[in-house]
Amino acid sequence: MADKLVGGLGLNRGRRDPESLRIGDSLDFWKVSDLRENRRLLLLAQMKVPGKAWLEFAIEGEELVQTAYFLPKGLGGRLYWWAMKPFHALIFGRMIKRAVARSGAESA
């Protein structure tokens, strides 16, 4: 919602296909930048932020690793990153737990 208030795309863009992804697909306010089946998913943020942001999910052995990348633009970008860091820790922590729970429920 906050993203839409500043002219961004917002969360409600949906998906091309609920079962599969491909490079270039939209996933809420993310765009699939790289996809390697059962290995890696790299998402580019298409929300209004002072810089460029990516979110990566990678399978390393038996672990699912989630990494957020941010390339700040100027002082505003750096301030944004440090101000949002505690919130991102909560948001991304919940996101990875839900993803793991859903995958376990679906494979059971």
TIBAVO-370740 format. One record per atom (N, C-alpha, C): residue number from 1; x, z, y; atom name; residue in three letters. Coordinates in steps of 0.05 Angstrom, whole numbers, padded with zeros to 5 digits. Layout:
residues N
@n NUM	px X	pz Z	py Y	atom CA	res ALA
...
end
This chain:
residues 108
@n 1	px 00016	pz 00000	py -00024	atom N	res MET
@n 1	px 00000	pz 00000	py 00000	atom CA	res MET
@n 1	px 00017	pz 00000	py 00025	atom C	res MET
@n 2	px 00038	pz 00017	py 00026	atom N	res ALA
@n 2	px 00055	pz 00018	py 00049	atom CA	res ALA
@n 2	px 00068	pz -00009	py 00054	atom C	res ALA
@n 3	px 00075	pz -00023	py 00032	atom N	res ASP
@n 3	px 00087	pz -00050	py 00035	atom CA	res ASP
@n 3	px 00068	pz -00069	py 00049	atom C	res ASP
@n 4	px 00043	pz -00069	py 00042	atom N	res LYS
@n 4	px 00024	pz -00087	py 00055	atom CA	res LYS
@n 4	px 00020	pz -00080	py 00084	atom C	res LYS
@n 5	px 00023	pz -00055	py 00091	atom N	res LEU
@n 5	px 00020	pz -00046	py 00119	atom CA	res LEU
@n 5	px 00042	pz -00059	py 00137	atom C	res LEU
@n 6	px 00065	pz -00064	py 00125	atom N	res VAL
@n 6	px 00087	pz -00076	py 00141	atom CA	res VAL
@n 6	px 00090	pz -00106	py 00135	atom C	res VAL
@n 7	px 00069	pz -00118	py 00124	atom N	res GLY
@n 7	px 00069	pz -00147	py 00120	atom CA	res GLY
@n 7	px 00080	pz -00156	py 00093	atom C	res GLY
@n 8	px 00084	pz -00138	py 00074	atom N	res GLY
@n 8	px 00094	pz -00145	py 00048	atom CA	res GLY
@n 8	px 00072	pz -00155	py 00029	atom C	res GLY
@n 9	px 00080	pz -00160	py 00005	atom N	res LEU
@n 9	px 00062	pz -00171	py -00015	atom CA	res LEU
@n 9	px 00044	pz -00151	py -00028	atom C	res LEU
@n 10	px 00052	pz -00126	py -00029	atom N	res GLY
@n 10	px 00036	pz -00105	py -00042	atom CA	res GLY
@n 10	px 00038	pz -00105	py -00072	atom C	res GLY
@n 11	px 00023	pz -00087	py -00085	atom N	res LEU
@n 11	px 00024	pz -00084	py -00113	atom CA	res LEU
@n 11	px 00006	pz -00101	py -00129	atom C	res LEU
@n 12	px -00015	pz -00113	py -00118	atom N	res ASN
@n 12	px -00036	pz -00125	py -00133	atom CA	res ASN
@n 12	px -00033	pz -00155	py -00137	atom C	res ASN
@n 13	px -00009	pz -00165	py -00142	atom N	res ARG
@n 13	px -00006	pz -00193	py -00147	atom CA	res ARG
@n 13	px -00011	pz -00201	py -00176	atom C	res ARG
@n 14	px -00010	pz -00182	py -00194	atom N	res GLY
@n 14	px -00016	pz -00189	py -00222	atom CA	res GLY
@n 14	px 00007	pz -00203	py -00235	atom C	res GLY
@n 15	px 00000	pz -00216	py -00258	atom N	res ARG
@n 15	px 00020	pz -00230	py -00275	atom CA	res ARG
@n 15	px 00008	pz -00257	py -00284	atom C	res ARG
@n 16	px 00026	pz -00275	py -00289	atom N	res ARG
@n 16	px 00018	pz -00301	py -00299	atom CA	res ARG
@n 16	px 00006	pz -00298	py -00327	atom C	res ARG
@n 17	px 00019	pz -00281	py -00343	atom N	res ASP
@n 17	px 00010	pz -00277	py -00371	atom CA	res ASP
@n 17	px 00015	pz -00248	py -00378	atom C	res ASP
@n 18	px -00005	pz -00234	py -00388	atom N	res PRO
@n 18	px -00002	pz -00205	py -00393	atom CA	res PRO
@n 18	px 00016	pz -00199	py -00417	atom C	res PRO
@n 19	px 00022	pz -00219	py -00433	atom N	res GLU
@n 19	px 00038	pz -00215	py -00457	atom CA	res GLU
@n 19	px 00067	pz -00224	py -00455	atom C	res GLU
@n 20	px 00073	pz -00242	py -00436	atom N	res SER
@n 20	px 00101	pz -00252	py -00435	atom CA	res SER
@n 20	px 00110	pz -00256	py -00407	atom C	res SER
@n 21	px 00136	pz -00256	py -00404	atom N	res LEU
@n 21	px 00149	pz -00260	py -00378	atom CA	res LEU
@n 21	px 00168	pz -00284	py -00380	atom C	res LEU
@n 22	px 00173	pz -00296	py -00357	atom N	res ARG
@n 22	px 00194	pz -00317	py -00356	atom CA	res ARG
@n 22	px 00207	pz -00315	py -00328	atom C	res ARG
@n 23	px 00230	pz -00326	py -00325	atom N	res ILE
@n 23	px 00244	pz -00325	py -00299	atom CA	res ILE
@n 23	px 00226	pz -00339	py -00278	atom C	res ILE
@n 24	px 00224	pz -00325	py -00255	atom N	res GLY
@n 24	px 00207	pz -00335	py -00233	atom CA	res GLY
@n 24	px 00180	pz -00323	py -00232	atom C	res GLY
@n 25	px 00171	pz -00310	py -00254	atom N	res ASP
@n 25	px 00145	pz -00297	py -00254	atom CA	res ASP
@n 25	px 00144	pz -00273	py -00235	atom C	res ASP
@n 26	px 00120	pz -00268	py -00224	atom N	res SER
@n 26	px 00115	pz -00245	py -00208	atom CA	res SER
@n 26	px 00105	pz -00223	py -00226	atom C	res SER
@n 27	px 00113	pz -00199	py -00219	atom N	res LEU
@n 27	px 00105	pz -00174	py -00233	atom CA	res LEU
@n 27	px 00100	pz -00154	py -00212	atom C	res LEU
@n 28	px 00075	pz -00151	py -00202	atom N	res ASP
@n 28	px 00069	pz -00135	py -00179	atom CA	res ASP
@n 28	px 00086	pz -00146	py -00155	atom C	res ASP
@n 29	px 00101	pz -00129	py -00142	atom N	res PHE
@n 29	px 00118	pz -00139	py -00120	atom CA	res PHE
@n 29	px 00147	pz -00145	py -00129	atom C	res PHE
@n 30	px 00150	pz -00149	py -00154	atom N	res TRP
@n 30	px 00176	pz -00157	py -00165	atom CA	res TRP
@n 30	px 00175	pz -00186	py -00174	atom C	res TRP
@n 31	px 00198	pz -00199	py -00175	atom N	res LYS
@n 31	px 00201	pz -00226	py -00185	atom CA	res LYS
@n 31	px 00222	pz -00225	py -00207	atom C	res LYS
@n 32	px 00217	pz -00237	py -00230	atom N	res VAL
@n 32	px 00235	pz -00238	py -00252	atom CA	res VAL
@n 32	px 00259	pz -00256	py -00245	atom C	res VAL
@n 33	px 00283	pz -00244	py -00243	atom N	res SER
@n 33	px 00307	pz -00258	py -00236	atom CA	res SER
@n 33	px 00323	pz -00267	py -00260	atom C	res SER
@n 34	px 00323	pz -00250	py -00280	atom N	res ASP
@n 34	px 00338	pz -00256	py -00305	atom CA	res ASP
@n 34	px 00323	pz -00243	py -00328	atom C	res ASP
@n 35	px 00323	pz -00256	py -00350	atom N	res LEU
@n 35	px 00309	pz -00247	py -00374	atom CA	res LEU
@n 35	px 00324	pz -00256	py -00399	atom C	res LEU
@n 36	px 00333	pz -00237	py -00414	atom N	res ARG
@n 36	px 00346	pz -00242	py -00440	atom CA	res ARG
@n 36	px 00332	pz -00226	py -00461	atom C	res ARG
@n 37	px 00317	pz -00239	py -00478	atom N	res GLU
@n 37	px 00299	pz -00226	py -00497	atom CA	res GLU
@n 37	px 00313	pz -00204	py -00512	atom C	res GLU
@n 38	px 00300	pz -00181	py -00512	atom N	res ASN
@n 38	px 00310	pz -00157	py -00526	atom CA	res ASN
@n 38	px 00337	pz -00147	py -00516	atom C	res ASN
@n 39	px 00345	pz -00156	py -00492	atom N	res ARG
@n 39	px 00371	pz -00148	py -00481	atom CA	res ARG
@n 39	px 00369	pz -00139	py -00452	atom C	res ARG
@n 40	px 00356	pz -00155	py -00435	atom N	res ARG
@n 40	px 00357	pz -00150	py -00406	atom CA	res ARG
@n 40	px 00333	pz -00162	py -00391	atom C	res ARG
@n 41	px 00324	pz -00146	py -00371	atom N	res LEU
@n 41	px 00304	pz -00155	py -00352	atom CA	res LEU
@n 41	px 00313	pz -00147	py -00325	atom C	res LEU
@n 42	px 00317	pz -00167	py -00307	atom N	res LEU
@n 42	px 00326	pz -00161	py -00280	atom CA	res LEU
@n 42	px 00304	pz -00170	py -00261	atom C	res LEU
@n 43	px 00294	pz -00151	py -00245	atom N	res LEU
@n 43	px 00273	pz -00156	py -00226	atom CA	res LEU
@n 43	px 00283	pz -00155	py -00197	atom C	res LEU
@n 44	px 00275	pz -00174	py -00181	atom N	res LEU
@n 44	px 00282	pz -00175	py -00152	atom CA	res LEU
@n 44	px 00258	pz -00164	py -00137	atom C	res LEU
@n 45	px 00262	pz -00145	py -00119	atom N	res ALA
@n 45	px 00240	pz -00134	py -00103	atom CA	res ALA
@n 45	px 00232	pz -00154	py -00082	atom C	res ALA
@n 46	px 00206	pz -00158	py -00080	atom N	res GLN
@n 46	px 00196	pz -00176	py -00059	atom CA	res GLN
@n 46	px 00179	pz -00160	py -00039	atom C	res GLN
@n 47	px 00185	pz -00135	py -00037	atom N	res MET
@n 47	px 00172	pz -00118	py -00017	atom CA	res MET
@n 47	px 00189	pz -00118	py 00008	atom C	res MET
@n 48	px 00178	pz -00109	py 00030	atom N	res LYS
@n 48	px 00192	pz -00107	py 00055	atom CA	res LYS
@n 48	px 00211	pz -00083	py 00055	atom C	res LYS
@n 49	px 00236	pz -00088	py 00052	atom N	res VAL
@n 49	px 00257	pz -00067	py 00053	atom CA	res VAL
@n 49	px 00280	pz -00078	py 00070	atom C	res VAL
@n 50	px 00295	pz -00060	py 00083	atom N	res PRO
@n 50	px 00318	pz -00069	py 00099	atom CA	res PRO
@n 50	px 00342	pz -00075	py 00082	atom C	res PRO
@n 51	px 00340	pz -00096	py 00066	atom N	res GLY
@n 51	px 00361	pz -00105	py 00049	atom CA	res GLY
@n 51	px 00350	pz -00119	py 00024	atom C	res GLY
@n 52	px 00365	pz -00121	py 00003	atom N	res LYS
@n 52	px 00356	pz -00133	py -00022	atom CA	res LYS
@n 52	px 00357	pz -00112	py -00044	atom C	res LYS
@n 53	px 00337	pz -00112	py -00061	atom N	res ALA
@n 53	px 00335	pz -00092	py -00082	atom CA	res ALA
@n 53	px 00329	pz -00105	py -00109	atom C	res ALA
@n 54	px 00341	pz -00095	py -00130	atom N	res TRP
@n 54	px 00337	pz -00104	py -00157	atom CA	res TRP
@n 54	px 00332	pz -00080	py -00175	atom C	res TRP
@n 55	px 00318	pz -00084	py -00196	atom N	res LEU
@n 55	px 00314	pz -00064	py -00217	atom CA	res LEU
@n 55	px 00320	pz -00077	py -00243	atom C	res LEU
@n 56	px 00338	pz -00065	py -00258	atom N	res GLU
@n 56	px 00347	pz -00076	py -00284	atom CA	res GLU
@n 56	px 00340	pz -00057	py -00307	atom C	res GLU
@n 57	px 00330	pz -00069	py -00328	atom N	res PHE
@n 57	px 00325	pz -00055	py -00353	atom CA	res PHE
@n 57	px 00343	pz -00069	py -00373	atom C	res PHE
@n 58	px 00360	pz -00054	py -00387	atom N	res ALA
@n 58	px 00379	pz -00066	py -00406	atom CA	res ALA
@n 58	px 00379	pz -00049	py -00432	atom C	res ALA
@n 59	px 00380	pz -00062	py -00454	atom N	res ILE
@n 59	px 00382	pz -00048	py -00480	atom CA	res ILE
@n 59	px 00411	pz -00047	py -00487	atom C	res ILE
@n 60	px 00422	pz -00023	py -00490	atom N	res GLU
@n 60	px 00450	pz -00019	py -00497	atom CA	res GLU
@n 60	px 00450	pz -00002	py -00523	atom C	res GLU
@n 61	px 00454	pz -00015	py -00545	atom N	res GLY
@n 61	px 00453	pz -00002	py -00571	atom CA	res GLY
@n 61	px 00424	pz 00007	py -00576	atom C	res GLY
@n 62	px 00420	pz 00033	py -00578	atom N	res GLU
@n 62	px 00393	pz 00044	py -00583	atom CA	res GLU
@n 62	px 00381	pz 00055	py -00557	atom C	res GLU
@n 63	px 00393	pz 00050	py -00534	atom N	res GLU
@n 63	px 00383	pz 00061	py -00509	atom CA	res GLU
@n 63	px 00372	pz 00040	py -00491	atom C	res GLU
@n 64	px 00352	pz 00048	py -00476	atom N	res LEU
@n 64	px 00341	pz 00031	py -00454	atom CA	res LEU
@n 64	px 00352	pz 00043	py -00428	atom C	res LEU
@n 65	px 00367	pz 00027	py -00414	atom N	res VAL
@n 65	px 00381	pz 00035	py -00390	atom CA	res VAL
@n 65	px 00367	pz 00022	py -00366	atom C	res VAL
@n 66	px 00360	pz 00038	py -00346	atom N	res GLN
@n 66	px 00347	pz 00029	py -00322	atom CA	res GLN
@n 66	px 00366	pz 00033	py -00299	atom C	res GLN
@n 67	px 00371	pz 00012	py -00283	atom N	res THR
@n 67	px 00389	pz 00014	py -00260	atom CA	res THR
@n 67	px 00376	pz 00001	py -00236	atom C	res THR
@n 68	px 00377	pz 00016	py -00214	atom N	res ALA
@n 68	px 00367	pz 00005	py -00188	atom CA	res ALA
@n 68	px 00391	pz -00003	py -00171	atom C	res ALA
@n 69	px 00390	pz -00027	py -00160	atom N	res TYR
@n 69	px 00411	pz -00037	py -00143	atom CA	res TYR
@n 69	px 00399	pz -00041	py -00115	atom C	res TYR
@n 70	px 00415	pz -00035	py -00094	atom N	res PHE
@n 70	px 00405	pz -00040	py -00067	atom CA	res PHE
@n 70	px 00429	pz -00049	py -00050	atom C	res PHE
@n 71	px 00425	pz -00072	py -00037	atom N	res LEU
@n 71	px 00445	pz -00082	py -00018	atom CA	res LEU
@n 71	px 00433	pz -00079	py 00010	atom C	res LEU
@n 72	px 00442	pz -00057	py 00024	atom N	res PRO
@n 72	px 00429	pz -00051	py 00049	atom CA	res PRO
@n 72	px 00437	pz -00072	py 00071	atom C	res PRO
@n 73	px 00418	pz -00075	py 00090	atom N	res LYS
@n 73	px 00423	pz -00092	py 00113	atom CA	res LYS
@n 73	px 00425	pz -00074	py 00137	atom C	res LYS
@n 74	px 00449	pz -00071	py 00147	atom N	res GLY
@n 74	px 00454	pz -00054	py 00171	atom CA	res GLY
@n 74	px 00450	pz -00025	py 00167	atom C	res GLY
@n 75	px 00450	pz -00010	py 00189	atom N	res LEU
@n 75	px 00446	pz 00019	py 00189	atom CA	res LEU
@n 75	px 00418	pz 00026	py 00178	atom C	res LEU
@n 76	px 00398	pz 00010	py 00186	atom N	res GLY
@n 76	px 00371	pz 00015	py 00176	atom CA	res GLY
@n 76	px 00369	pz 00015	py 00146	atom C	res GLY
@n 77	px 00383	pz -00004	py 00134	atom N	res GLY
@n 77	px 00384	pz -00005	py 00105	atom CA	res GLY
@n 77	px 00397	pz 00019	py 00092	atom C	res GLY
@n 78	px 00418	pz 00028	py 00104	atom N	res ARG
@n 78	px 00432	pz 00051	py 00093	atom CA	res ARG
@n 78	px 00415	pz 00077	py 00096	atom C	res ARG
@n 79	px 00402	pz 00079	py 00119	atom N	res LEU
@n 79	px 00384	pz 00102	py 00123	atom CA	res LEU
@n 79	px 00360	pz 00101	py 00104	atom C	res LEU
@n 80	px 00349	pz 00078	py 00100	atom N	res TYR
@n 80	px 00327	pz 00074	py 00081	atom CA	res TYR
@n 80	px 00336	pz 00083	py 00053	atom C	res TYR
@n 81	px 00359	pz 00074	py 00044	atom N	res TRP
@n 81	px 00368	pz 00081	py 00017	atom CA	res TRP
@n 81	px 00370	pz 00111	py 00014	atom C	res TRP
@n 82	px 00383	pz 00125	py 00032	atom N	res TRP
@n 82	px 00387	pz 00154	py 00030	atom CA	res TRP
@n 82	px 00361	pz 00169	py 00033	atom C	res TRP
@n 83	px 00343	pz 00159	py 00050	atom N	res ALA
@n 83	px 00317	pz 00173	py 00054	atom CA	res ALA
@n 83	px 00299	pz 00170	py 00029	atom C	res ALA
@n 84	px 00301	pz 00147	py 00016	atom N	res MET
@n 84	px 00283	pz 00141	py -00007	atom CA	res MET
@n 84	px 00295	pz 00149	py -00034	atom C	res MET
@n 85	px 00321	pz 00156	py -00034	atom N	res LYS
@n 85	px 00334	pz 00162	py -00060	atom CA	res LYS
@n 85	px 00319	pz 00183	py -00076	atom C	res LYS
@n 86	px 00311	pz 00206	py -00064	atom N	res PRO
@n 86	px 00297	pz 00226	py -00081	atom CA	res PRO
@n 86	px 00270	pz 00215	py -00092	atom C	res PRO
@n 87	px 00256	pz 00199	py -00076	atom N	res PHE
@n 87	px 00230	pz 00188	py -00085	atom CA	res PHE
@n 87	px 00235	pz 00168	py -00107	atom C	res PHE
@n 88	px 00255	pz 00151	py -00104	atom N	res HIS
@n 88	px 00261	pz 00131	py -00125	atom CA	res HIS
@n 88	px 00269	pz 00145	py -00151	atom C	res HIS
@n 89	px 00283	pz 00167	py -00150	atom N	res ALA
@n 89	px 00290	pz 00181	py -00174	atom CA	res ALA
@n 89	px 00264	pz 00190	py -00189	atom C	res ALA
@n 90	px 00244	pz 00199	py -00175	atom N	res LEU
@n 90	px 00219	pz 00207	py -00188	atom CA	res LEU
@n 90	px 00204	pz 00183	py -00198	atom C	res LEU
@n 91	px 00201	pz 00163	py -00181	atom N	res ILE
@n 91	px 00186	pz 00138	py -00188	atom CA	res ILE
@n 91	px 00199	pz 00125	py -00213	atom C	res ILE
@n 92	px 00225	pz 00120	py -00211	atom N	res PHE
@n 92	px 00238	pz 00105	py -00233	atom CA	res PHE
@n 92	px 00239	pz 00122	py -00258	atom C	res PHE
@n 93	px 00242	pz 00149	py -00255	atom N	res GLY
@n 93	px 00241	pz 00166	py -00279	atom CA	res GLY
@n 93	px 00215	pz 00165	py -00294	atom C	res GLY
@n 94	px 00193	pz 00165	py -00278	atom N	res ARG
@n 94	px 00166	pz 00163	py -00291	atom CA	res ARG
@n 94	px 00163	pz 00135	py -00303	atom C	res ARG
@n 95	px 00173	pz 00115	py -00289	atom N	res MET
@n 95	px 00170	pz 00087	py -00299	atom CA	res MET
@n 95	px 00183	pz 00084	py -00326	atom C	res MET
@n 96	px 00207	pz 00094	py -00329	atom N	res ILE
@n 96	px 00221	pz 00090	py -00354	atom CA	res ILE
@n 96	px 00208	pz 00106	py -00377	atom C	res ILE
@n 97	px 00198	pz 00130	py -00371	atom N	res LYS
@n 97	px 00184	pz 00146	py -00391	atom CA	res LYS
@n 97	px 00159	pz 00132	py -00400	atom C	res LYS
@n 98	px 00144	pz 00120	py -00382	atom N	res ARG
@n 98	px 00120	pz 00106	py -00389	atom CA	res ARG
@n 98	px 00126	pz 00081	py -00406	atom C	res ARG
@n 99	px 00147	pz 00067	py -00398	atom N	res ALA
@n 99	px 00155	pz 00043	py -00413	atom CA	res ALA
@n 99	px 00162	pz 00050	py -00442	atom C	res ALA
@n 100	px 00178	pz 00071	py -00445	atom N	res VAL
@n 100	px 00186	pz 00080	py -00472	atom CA	res VAL
@n 100	px 00161	pz 00089	py -00488	atom C	res VAL
@n 101	px 00144	pz 00104	py -00475	atom N	res ALA
@n 101	px 00120	pz 00114	py -00489	atom CA	res ALA
@n 101	px 00102	pz 00091	py -00498	atom C	res ALA
@n 102	px 00098	pz 00071	py -00480	atom N	res ARG
@n 102	px 00082	pz 00048	py -00487	atom CA	res ARG
@n 102	px 00094	pz 00032	py -00510	atom C	res ARG
@n 103	px 00120	pz 00029	py -00509	atom N	res SER
@n 103	px 00132	pz 00013	py -00531	atom CA	res SER
@n 103	px 00130	pz 00027	py -00557	atom C	res SER
@n 104	px 00132	pz 00053	py -00557	atom N	res GLY
@n 104	px 00129	pz 00069	py -00582	atom CA	res GLY
@n 104	px 00101	pz 00068	py -00592	atom C	res GLY
@n 105	px 00082	pz 00070	py -00574	atom N	res ALA
@n 105	px 00053	pz 00069	py -00582	atom CA	res ALA
@n 105	px 00046	pz 00042	py -00593	atom C	res ALA
@n 106	px 00057	pz 00021	py -00581	atom N	res GLU
@n 106	px 00050	pz -00006	py -00590	atom CA	res GLU
@n 106	px 00063	pz -00013	py -00616	atom C	res GLU
@n 107	px 00087	pz -00002	py -00622	atom N	res SER
@n 107	px 00101	pz -00009	py -00646	atom CA	res SER
@n 107	px 00092	pz 00009	py -00670	atom C	res SER
@n 108	px 00078	pz 00030	py -00664	atom N	res ALA
@n 108	px 00069	pz 00049	py -00685	atom CA	res ALA
@n 108	px 00046	pz 00037	py -00701	atom C	res ALA
end
